[in-house]
Amino acid sequence: MGTPTGSAGRIAIDAMGGDLGPAEVVASAQLALADSRLANDLTLVGQPAILEPLLKKHGLASHPRIRLHPASEVITMEDKPLKAIRSKKDSSMVRSIELIKSGDAAAVVSCGNTGALMAGGTLKLRTIEGIDRPALAAVIPRAGGYFILIDAGANPESEPRHLVHNALVGSHYARVMFGIDRPRVGLLTIGTEEGKGNALSTGTHEILKRAGSAGLLNYAGPTEGFQVFADHCDVAVCDGFVGNLLLKSWESLAKFFKGTLESELKANPLRLAGAALSRGAFKALKARMNPDRYGGAPLLGLRGNVLKAHGSSNRHALHAAIIAADKVVRADFLAQVARETAAINALIDAPADAAPAASSSGVE
């Protein structure tokens, strides 16, 4: 494939992946088609015998903005990723990814097997020229807004250049999702002092400093775990091992606080009365903490827009994922990243004491 181009006008949805089944996927498509923000049309990929009755049930059988693309097989959560991609060539996931490769779709949304989606995306689409590997990006709430966590679990073992690539694609994703011109990029580590951390973090820090001086990134410096939930950075960069631990810990902690708060509020009638008066505040808090708000985590760095929704995504989470994919397509995300990759790699490969070149990316 050549340099990534803009929208092909459709978003392919792997209709057979996920825990809740095709019925929830079709319901999410109905919600998305009723959403005025959706600019691209939809293609549901899966078994016609199952999907056609569901489309009819939801009044979508003859909808002008949705079509069905047949796929006879399903990649399950238990399948080995590489084996599944190679052996189940007519699976809904593989066929969805191939729609991007053929130019018949501009993005894919799937809540299926994460490893298989990453393997399939990497093997069939390849990475943007100069980007070594894709990374998962997750949107997490913080004080005053949200931040992008990257890598959230795709690559447990990384080198400094991979984390710098994560910073580049994560910064562009923050621009698209949050509308921030110069997202602040923080490097997740154990201390803010120079030289503190392991070889990966210290090596990455030196390159990110030079990228900041060259105007390629807005580098906010080393960032400790407690700072990511303050208004410190818009993109938190780390390897997939650390990122997945942080993501799962945050999700677990959010559930813990929700359960504890509900239990304490029900402890006596006086607290229940106070809770009733504060219902609006609790509703707003629940909305901010809801992981379904942005619907999924994109695999950034591929020559195609691939978004991974949670395996247990309901129709509302999938609806959010479809809208997020649509937003990335309209922003021409891939072309933006491709334009700056060569400059960031030249900086990575330059001697550590070389003077940074001025950026021509438009980022000051």
N, C-alpha and C positions, 0 to 999 in steps of 0.2 A: 504493500500500500504506500501511497505517497503522503505528502503533507496533508494533515487533517483539514477538512473543509467545513462549511457551515451546515445548517439544518437540511435534512432530507424530507422534512415535513411530517414524520411519523415517530411515535414512541412505541417500541415493541415491549410487550409485557409477557413475561413467562407466567402463564396462567396456571401451570400445574405444580409449581414449587410452593413450599410453605406448609405450615402446620394446619391452617384452617381450610385449605382446599380451594378449588376453583370458584365455588359460589361466592366466597368473600372477594376474590379477585374481580369477578364480574361486577359485583356491587360497588367496588372501588372505581371501576371504569365509569359506571353510571354517575357517581359523585363527581368525578373529574370532568366528564362531558358537560355537566351542569354548572361547572365552575368557569366564570368569565375570564379567569387568568390563563386558562389552557389555550395555547396558540396552535400547537401541533395536534394532528390526528393520532388515533390509537390503533395498534394491531395486537390482538390477543393471539398468543401462540400456544397451541395445545391440541388436545384430542377433540375433534368436532362432535363426536357422539355425546360428550359430556358438556361441551361449551354451548352448542347450539340451543338446547333447551333452556339453559340459564340466560342466554341472551334474549330469548323470547320472553322468559318470565319477567325480565327487567325492562322490556320494551325497547331492546336495542338490536333486534334481529335485522332491521332494515335501516338502522341509523346511518346517515351519510358519512359520519366521521369515525366509524369503527369498522374494522375488517377482521376476519379470522384467517390465521395462517396455520395449516395443519402440522401436527407433530405427534407421532404415535407413541413415543416413549417418555418416561419420567425419570429424572435423576433424583434419588431419595437422599435424605439427610445421612443415611448410613453408608451410602456408596463412597468408595475411594475416589477422590477427585480426578486424578489423571486417568485412571482406568475407566471411570464413567464417561468422561469427555471423549475418550477414544473408542469405547465400545457402544455407547448409546448415541450414535450419530444423528438419530431422528428424534432426540429428546427435545422437549420444549425449550430448555435452556440453550442447547447448542444451536437450534434453529433461530432462536431470538438473537443470539450473538452474530450469526451468519447474516441476518438482515442488515446489521450495521456494515459488515464487510462488503456486502453486495450493493450498498447504497440505498437500500429500501427502508432504512430506519436511521434516525439520528441519535437514538438512545435506547437503552435496555433497562427495564426495571425487573428485578427478580427478588423473591424472598426465599429462594431455594438454598441449596448447599453452598456455603461461602467458599470453601476450598475449590469446589468445582467451578464456580463462577469466576474465581480469580484465575484458575488454570485455563479455563476456556477463553476468557478475555485475553490473557497473555499469549496463548498459543495461536489464536485465530486473528486477533487484532494487532498484536505486538504493541510495544510501547512507543511513545513519541520519540522521534530520533533524538538521541542524547540523554534520554531518561532511562535508567537501568532497569527499574522495576516499578510496578504500581504500588500505591499505598491506600489504605482505607482512611477516610476522613469522617469523623463524627462531630455533630454539633451538640455542644453541652452548655447549659446555662451558667452564667457567672453574674456577679454584681453588676447591674446596669445593662446587661445584654447577654451575649452568647460568645463562645469561642470555638474554633475548629481544633479538634484533637487529631493529629496525624503523625505517625501511623497508629491506627486504632487496633491493629492486629494482623495485618497482612504478612509482615516480615519480622519475625522474632529476632533475627540476627541481621545487623546492618553495619555499614561503614559510614564514615563522615560524609562522603559524597552523596550517599542515599538520603541522609537526613537533610542535606542542603537541597536536594531535589524535592523532598517533602515540603520544605519551607517555601519553595517556589510555587509548586502546584497548590499548596494550602493557602498561600497568600492570594492567589488568583481566585480560588474558590470562595474565600472570605469576601472578596470584592463583589462577586456575583450574588452570594446569598445575603450579605449584610449591607451592601451598598456603600462600603468603606473604600475611599480612594487609596489610602496608604495603610493597610492593615499592619498592626504591630505584631512582629514575630518573636516569640520567646522560645528559648531552648530549655526544655524540661531537664533539670539536673538537681543535685543535692545541695547546692550552695551558689551564691552569687559572686563569690570571690574568684578572681583570676586563678586558673590552674586547679580549681576544685572540681572533683568528679573523676570519672574513669577516662580511659583513652578515647573512647567514642565521643563523649561530651566535650572534652577539651579540644580534640581535633576539629570537631564540628564548629565549636565556638570561634576558633581562629578564622575559619573560612567565612562564617556568617558575619564576623566583624568586617572583613574585607568587602563582602557583598553589600553591607550597609554603607560603607564608605564610598563604594562605587555607585550607589543609588539604585541597586538592583532589588534590594529588600529594605524594609523599615525594621531593622533589627533592634529589639528591646532588651537583648542581653540574656544571660542565664536566668532561669526562672525556677523557683522552688514550687513544690506541690501546692502549698497553701496559696501561692500568688495567682495560680490559674483561675481560682474562683473569685478573686478580687478583680478590679478593673485594671489589669496589668498588661494583658496581651489579647490579641484577636485570633492568633494562631499559636498553638502549643505544639512544638516539634519534638518527637522522640522516636525510638524504635518501636516495632510492633509488640515486643514483649512488655515493655513499660506501659505503652499506650493501652493495651488490652487490660492490663491490671487496673489502670486508672479508670477506664471505662466501666468495667464490671464492678469495681468498688463503688463508683459513683451511683450506678444503677441500684446496687444493693442498699447503699446508704439512703437513697431517696425512698425506697420501699420501707426501710426500717423507720425513718422519720414519719412517713405517712401512717404506718400501722401504730406507732407509739402515740402520735398526736390523736388519732381516732380513739384509741383506748383511754387516754387521759381525759379527753373531752366528754366521754361517756361515763366517767367515774362518779359523777353526782349531778343532780338536777340543775344546780347553779351553773356549773360549767356548760351543760347542755344549752342553757339559756344564753350564755355568753357566746357560744358557738353559733347559735342561730343569728345573733346580731352581727357576727363577723363572717357570715356566709359568703358575702361578696369577696372579702379578702382571701378566704380559703379557696374559693373558686379560681381566683386569679393566680394564686400560688400553684394550684394543681395544674393549671394550663401551662405555666412557665416550666414546671418540672416534668411535664409529660414528654417522654422520648418520642412520641408519635408526631410531635410538632413539625419536625423536618423529615420524618418518614423513613430515613435510611442513611446509609453511608456510601458515598461514591467511591469507586476504584479510580483514583486519579493517576494520570500518567499514561493511560492507554490511548491508542489512536481511535478512540470511540468512547462515548459517554455510557458508562456502565454503573448503575446504582443498585446497591445491595440493601434491600429492606430486611428487617428482622424476621426470622423464621415464623414467629407467632404474630406477625402483623395482621391487624384487623382491617376492615375496609377504610377506616379513617386514616390509619397509618399509611396504607398503600395509596390512598388519595393524595396525601401529603408528599409521598415519594414521587408520584407521577408529576405533580406540580413542580417539585424541585428539579426533576429531570428536564421538564419543559423550560424552566428558567435557565438552566445551564446551556441548553441547546440555543436558545434565543440570544444568549450573551456571546456565542461563538467562543466558548471557553478554550477549546482545543487549539484554535489558531493563536489565541493570546499566549498560551503557554509555549507553543512551538517557536514563537518569535523571540522569546527570551532565553530559551534553553541553551543556545550556543554561547551566549554571553556569560551565563552562570557557569557553564562547563569550562570556558576559557579561564575564568577566575579560579575554579577548583584546581585546574591543572597547572596554574602559574606558580612559580616559586613563592614561598611564604613571605619573602621580603620584597616582592614586586609591588610597585605602586599601582593602586587600583585604577582601572580605566574608567572614564566617565560613562555613565549609562546613556544609551540611546533609546531606552524603553519608554520614556515619558514619565517614569517614576522618579521623583526628585527626592 
